[in-house]
Amino acid sequence: MPFLFKLKIKNKFTSSEIDYISGKIFTAIQKEKRLTNRPLEYIKKSLKSGFFFVAVEKGNHVTGFIIKEKLFSDYYEIKSWYISPGKRNSGSGSKLMNSALSDKSIKYLCVTFQPKVTDILKHYGFKQISLNQLPMNLLIKYVITRNLISVIRHVFVKKSYLMIKQ
Ligand SMILES: CC(C)(COP(=O)(O)OP(=O)(O)OC[C@H]1O[C@@H](n2cnc3c(N)ncnc32)[C@H](O)[C@@H]1OP(=O)(O)O)[C@@H](O)C(=O)NCCC(=O)NCCS
């Protein structure tokens, strides 16, 4: 697709880029019901980590993003994978995902409520597992990094899928 030639994946930003890009990402997340809300301050902090990958087109126009976040030891979580509605199904989501998964020496977890996304994640080598298959240290870290309500929802109410790539 022609626009892909102009698409860059960035994970290093100046302070003024962080101010501008964080606002764009915050607004996009509010509008996309399938993504968990994240406070603006969290987005700003994550943009400084080097693990927040942003798809930008000419003129610093933000078209997507994905977050990779350390959970425990060599386990990282992949979250908030997003491409602007008008730019989907053209390979830009893949460019983001492949940037986030570029380190082959670590293991990746991803949680989704969408069965369709589990198929896409399998395409990148993820497999579905259950919470009790996680190593105990990782399970503890996993549970404490999200609120109790979302863990209860995961187990009892709305089925979410836990995916791992190792
Ligand atoms: C999920 C999302 C980021 C994907 O972005 P996208 O730009 O449309 O994705 P791409 O066009 O790059 O396709 C992604 C890959 O999945 C593959 N794919 C698409 N549908 C698939 C399916 N049903 N089964 C298996 N693989 C599939 C594509 O072939 C592509 O892989 P390739 O580049 O190696 O060929 C985008 O749809 C989005 O923002 N959705 C709303 C937010 C959301 O639901 N995020 C996920 C939260 S867990």
The ligand as an ORCA input file, in Angstrom:
! r2SCAN-3c Opt
* xyz 0 1
  C      -5.927     -4.866     15.775
  C      -5.415     -3.754     14.840
  C      -4.342     -2.925     15.586
  C      -4.767     -4.396     13.592
  O      -4.228     -3.369     12.781
  P      -4.247     -3.492     11.154
  O      -3.414     -2.396     10.582
  O      -5.650     -3.588     10.713
  O      -3.509     -4.889     10.973
  P      -2.760     -5.456      9.672
  O      -3.509     -5.049      8.443
  O      -1.322     -5.095      9.739
  O      -2.943     -7.008      9.911
  C      -2.298     -7.622     10.986
  C      -1.845     -9.030     10.605
  O      -2.873     -9.938     10.976
  C      -3.161    -10.799      9.886
  N      -4.577    -11.124     10.006
  C      -5.628    -10.308      9.804
  N      -6.782    -10.959     10.062
  C      -6.433    -12.213     10.449
  C      -7.166    -13.350     10.881
  N      -8.486    -13.348     10.955
  N      -6.473    -14.447     11.238
  C      -5.117    -14.492     11.187
  N      -4.364    -13.435     10.792
  C      -5.021    -12.310     10.427
  C      -2.809     -9.989      8.662
  O      -2.541    -10.831      7.562
  C      -1.571     -9.229      9.122
  O      -0.400    -10.024      9.053
  P       0.728     -9.845      7.868
  O       1.098     -8.393      7.856
  O       1.864    -10.720      8.321
  O       0.037    -10.302      6.625
  C      -6.578     -2.832     14.368
  O      -7.588     -3.608     13.754
  C      -7.233     -2.032     15.509
  O      -6.756     -0.946     15.874
  N      -8.355     -2.545     16.082
  C      -9.080     -1.854     17.149
  C      -8.334     -1.945     18.479
  C      -8.127     -3.388     18.894
  O      -9.050     -4.180     18.871
  N      -6.878     -3.712     19.289
  C      -6.528     -5.023     19.775
  C      -6.619     -4.992     21.253
  S      -6.117     -6.525     21.976
*
